[in-house]
Amino acid sequence: MQSENTIKSVKVQAGVTWNLSTARVARIIRQGERHAEGFYMAKRAMPHIKKLDKDHYAIVNSKEREGEICEYKHSGEKDKKNVIVSHAELRRRIRTNFDGEFGRQVFLTLTYQNNMQDPEQLYRDWMVYWKRVKRSLLEHELDYITVAEPQGRGAWHLHILIKSDKPIVFGTVEKPFYSWSYKWLRDSWREVIGGGGSAEIEPLYMNGDKDIGTYLGSYFSSFESPEGEAKDKNGKRYKKNARLSMYPPHFKFWRCSQGIQKTVITPLSYDDALEEFGYIKHRTDVELTDAETGEVINNISRIHYQKPLEEEKP
């Protein structure tokens, strides 16, 4: 039995463009009305391994090693990869369900005064609190996405995106007021957790043509640090994606209610996608070659499409 998990040495080169109109594999992940991610492959890839159980796999489609049983290499790297994949899906769910329009969407943050370090207790407290929120607005259809966030000291707090089918934010962006008072939100949270804590609320509002999924995804994954390489609008330094490494293994750091729509994957050619969405926000291309022979194995591309706002259309 082998412990390897590669069949051939593959060289990956970024930035090699190719004609996406000839792609053999073309699909998009729709995310609401304005966003989609397109995935394209020049050749239809053949699977090289078949999973047998959590520890073993068999090699397939290989003349030299067909049927060989190998062992997976379990390491913390896999957990990190799973968190990154989950974070990408979080961005997609946000784009699918939230548009950042003023009035029916809010951003809520719940914190503990003490150093609460049990993430499962965090979610138990949230579910009790959520029932109170729903009972307070029985005439509304409410849904949420929660994101648990660890702090440097080990304490946890919770960010929540809430959407309603009826207005829950009134006034203006500069001076909003809500269907709940600050006092009610804070006192209800303190009653649930049996101690000190805070509940901060603000409109979930995105001005102009900003991508709400990318914006909030970056907010949730970054960690404030004096050594950070980036700065926010207030001049605070932060490390991009640093918070993703702080989650415990196998922890589901974001969750949602049943009414949150899932992303939809559909086959769609590059030409048809470009005609439907009209604008490419970002494109990534990679070429895979055999490191020994230099033969091109495949070309793969990812595109983020974003429809312009109505007032920006020509």
C-alpha positions in Angstrom: 0.0 0.0 0.0 1.3 3.4 -1.0 1.2 6.6 1.0 1.5 8.9 -2.1 -1.4 11.0 -3.4 -0.1 12.1 -6.8 0.1 10.4 -10.1 2.3 12.7 -12.1 4.2 15.9 -11.4 2.1 18.8 -12.6 3.3 22.4 -13.2 0.7 25.1 -12.6 1.2 28.4 -14.4 -1.1 31.4 -13.7 -2.1 34.1 -16.2 -2.2 31.9 -19.4 -5.3 33.0 -21.2 -7.2 30.8 -23.7 -10.4 30.9 -25.8 -13.2 30.2 -23.3 -15.7 29.9 -26.1 -14.2 26.4 -26.8 -14.4 25.1 -23.2 -15.6 21.5 -22.9 -16.8 22.2 -19.4 -18.7 25.4 -18.7 -20.9 26.1 -15.7 -21.9 29.0 -13.5 -22.9 29.4 -9.9 -25.8 31.9 -9.8 -25.8 34.2 -6.8 -28.9 36.4 -6.8 -29.9 38.5 -9.7 -26.6 40.3 -10.4 -23.7 37.9 -9.5 -22.4 34.6 -10.9 -19.2 32.7 -10.9 -18.2 30.9 -14.1 -15.9 27.8 -14.2 -14.4 26.7 -17.5 -12.1 23.8 -18.5 -10.6 23.3 -22.0 -10.8 19.5 -21.5 -13.1 17.3 -19.6 -11.0 16.0 -16.7 -10.8 12.3 -15.9 -10.8 11.3 -12.2 -7.5 9.9 -11.0 -8.6 8.6 -7.6 -11.7 6.9 -6.2 -12.4 7.4 -2.5 -12.8 4.1 -0.6 -13.1 5.4 3.0 -11.9 8.3 5.1 -8.3 6.8 5.1 -7.9 5.1 1.7 -8.4 5.7 -2.0 -7.8 3.7 -5.2 -6.0 5.0 -8.3 -8.1 4.9 -11.5 -7.5 5.8 -15.2 -3.8 5.1 -14.9 -2.0 2.5 -17.1 0.9 2.0 -14.7 -1.0 2.2 -11.3 -4.6 1.2 -12.0 -6.3 -0.2 -8.9 -3.5 0.7 -6.5 -4.7 1.4 -3.0 -3.2 4.4 -1.3 -3.5 6.1 2.1 -4.7 9.7 2.5 -2.3 12.1 4.2 -4.3 13.6 7.1 -3.0 17.0 8.3 -4.1 20.3 9.5 -3.8 21.6 5.9 -7.0 19.8 5.0 -8.8 21.6 7.8 -7.5 24.9 6.6 -8.6 24.1 3.0 -12.1 23.2 4.3 -12.4 26.5 6.0 -11.4 28.4 2.9 -14.0 26.5 0.8 -16.7 27.1 3.4 -15.8 30.8 3.4 -16.1 31.0 -0.4 -19.6 29.5 -0.1 -20.5 32.0 2.6 -19.7 34.8 0.2 -22.0 33.2 -2.4 -24.8 32.8 0.1 -24.6 36.4 1.1 -24.7 37.6 -2.5 -27.7 35.2 -3.2 -29.8 36.4 -0.3 -28.7 40.0 0.6 -28.5 43.0 -1.8 -27.6 45.7 0.7 -30.7 47.8 0.0 -31.8 50.1 2.8 -34.9 49.0 4.7 -35.2 45.2 5.0 -31.8 44.0 6.1 -29.7 44.6 9.2 -26.3 43.7 10.6 -26.4 42.6 14.2 -23.4 41.8 16.5 -23.8 40.0 19.8 -21.0 39.9 22.4 -20.3 38.7 25.9 -18.8 40.7 28.7 -17.0 37.7 30.1 -14.4 35.6 28.2 -16.9 33.1 26.8 -14.8 30.5 24.9 -17.4 27.8 24.0 -18.5 28.2 20.4 -21.3 25.7 20.7 -22.7 27.6 23.7 -22.6 30.7 21.5 -25.0 29.0 19.0 -27.3 27.6 21.8 -27.6 31.2 23.1 -28.3 32.5 19.6 -31.1 30.0 19.0 -32.9 31.1 22.2 -32.4 34.7 21.3 -33.6 34.2 17.7 -36.9 32.8 19.0 -37.4 36.0 20.9 -36.6 38.1 17.9 -39.1 36.2 15.7 -41.8 36.4 18.4 -41.4 40.2 18.5 -42.3 40.5 14.8 -44.8 37.7 14.1 -46.1 39.4 11.0 -42.6 39.3 9.4 -40.8 36.5 7.5 -37.3 36.7 9.0 -34.2 34.8 8.0 -30.6 35.0 9.0 -27.0 34.0 8.3 -24.8 33.9 11.4 -21.0 34.0 11.4 -19.2 33.1 14.6 -16.0 35.0 15.1 -13.1 34.2 17.5 -11.0 37.0 19.1 -7.3 37.0 19.9 -8.0 36.4 23.7 -10.1 33.2 22.8 -13.6 34.8 23.4 -16.3 34.3 20.8 -18.9 36.7 19.5 -21.6 36.4 16.7 -22.3 38.5 13.6 -25.8 38.1 12.1 -27.2 39.2 8.8 -31.0 39.4 9.1 -33.5 39.9 6.3 -37.2 40.5 6.3 -40.0 40.5 3.8 -41.2 43.8 5.3 -39.3 47.0 6.3 -37.4 46.7 9.6 -35.2 49.8 9.2 -36.7 53.3 8.9 -35.4 56.9 8.8 -32.2 57.5 6.8 -28.8 55.7 6.5 -27.3 58.5 8.7 -30.1 58.4 11.3 -31.8 55.0 11.2 -34.2 53.5 13.6 -35.5 50.0 13.8 -38.4 47.7 14.6 -36.5 46.8 17.8 -35.1 49.4 20.2 -31.4 49.2 21.2 -32.5 48.6 24.8 -34.8 45.7 23.9 -32.1 44.0 21.8 -29.4 44.4 24.5 -31.6 43.5 27.5 -33.1 40.4 25.7 -29.5 39.2 24.9 -28.4 39.7 28.5 -31.4 37.8 29.8 -30.6 34.9 27.5 -26.9 34.7 28.5 -27.5 35.5 32.1 -24.9 38.2 32.3 -23.3 41.3 30.7 -23.1 41.6 27.0 -24.0 43.9 24.1 -26.2 43.9 21.0 -25.2 46.3 18.3 -27.4 46.9 15.2 -26.9 48.8 12.0 -28.5 48.9 8.5 -27.0 46.4 6.1 -26.5 48.9 3.4 -24.1 49.0 0.5 -23.7 52.3 -1.4 -23.3 52.1 -5.1 -22.1 49.1 -7.0 -20.1 47.4 -4.2 -20.1 43.6 -4.0 -21.7 42.8 -0.6 -20.4 39.2 -0.7 -16.7 40.2 -1.2 -17.0 43.1 1.3 -18.5 41.1 4.1 -16.4 38.0 3.3 -13.3 40.1 3.7 -14.6 41.6 6.9 -15.3 38.2 8.5 -12.0 36.7 7.5 -9.6 39.5 8.4 -8.0 40.1 11.8 -7.0 43.5 13.2 -3.3 43.6 13.9 -0.6 46.3 14.1 1.5 44.1 11.8 -1.3 43.9 9.2 -0.5 44.5 5.6 -3.8 46.3 4.8 -5.7 49.2 6.2 -9.4 49.9 6.5 -11.2 53.2 5.9 -10.4 54.3 9.5 -6.7 53.6 9.1 -6.7 50.4 11.2 -4.3 47.7 10.1 -5.5 44.1 9.6 -4.3 40.8 8.2 -6.3 39.4 5.4 -7.7 35.9 6.0 -5.9 35.6 9.3 -9.0 34.8 11.2 -9.7 31.7 9.2 -6.8 29.9 10.9 -8.3 30.6 14.3 -11.3 28.3 13.9 -11.1 24.8 15.5 -11.0 21.7 13.3 -14.4 20.7 11.8 -16.2 23.7 13.2 -19.0 25.1 11.1 -18.3 28.8 11.6 -21.4 30.1 9.6 -24.9 28.8 9.7 -28.3 30.0 8.3 -32.0 29.6 8.7 -34.0 27.4 6.4 -35.3 30.3 4.3 -31.9 31.2 3.1 -31.6 30.3 -0.6 -28.8 28.0 -1.8 -26.7 28.9 -4.8 -27.7 27.3 -8.1 -25.2 25.6 -10.4 -26.2 25.5 -14.1 -24.4 24.7 -17.4 -23.9 27.9 -19.4 -21.4 28.7 -22.1 -19.0 31.6 -21.7 -20.6 33.5 -24.6 -24.1 33.1 -23.2 -22.9 34.1 -19.7 -21.2 37.2 -21.0 -24.4 38.2 -22.9 -26.5 37.7 -19.8 -24.4 39.5 -17.3 -22.5 41.9 -19.5 -19.5 42.6 -17.2 -16.5 40.6 -16.0 -15.4 41.8 -12.6 -12.5 39.4 -12.2 -10.9 36.6 -14.2 -8.3 34.0 -13.1 -6.6 31.6 -15.6 -4.2 28.7 -15.0 -2.6 26.2 -17.3 -1.6 22.7 -16.1 1.3 21.0 -17.8 3.2 17.8 -17.3 6.4 18.8 -15.5 8.4 16.2 -17.3 7.2 16.4 -20.9 5.8 19.9 -21.0 2.5 18.6 -22.4 -0.5 20.8 -21.7 -2.9 18.8 -19.5 -5.6 21.4 -19.2 -6.6 25.1 -19.1 -8.9 26.2 -16.3 -10.5 29.6 -15.7 -12.7 31.2 -13.1 -14.8 34.4 -13.8 -16.8 36.6 -11.5 -19.6 38.2 -13.4 -21.5 41.1 -12.0 -24.4 42.9 -13.8 -24.2 46.7 -13.7 -26.8 48.6 -11.8 -29.7 49.8 -13.8 -28.6 53.4 -13.7 -25.1 52.3 -15.0 -26.3 50.4 -18.0 -25.5 52.1 -21.3 
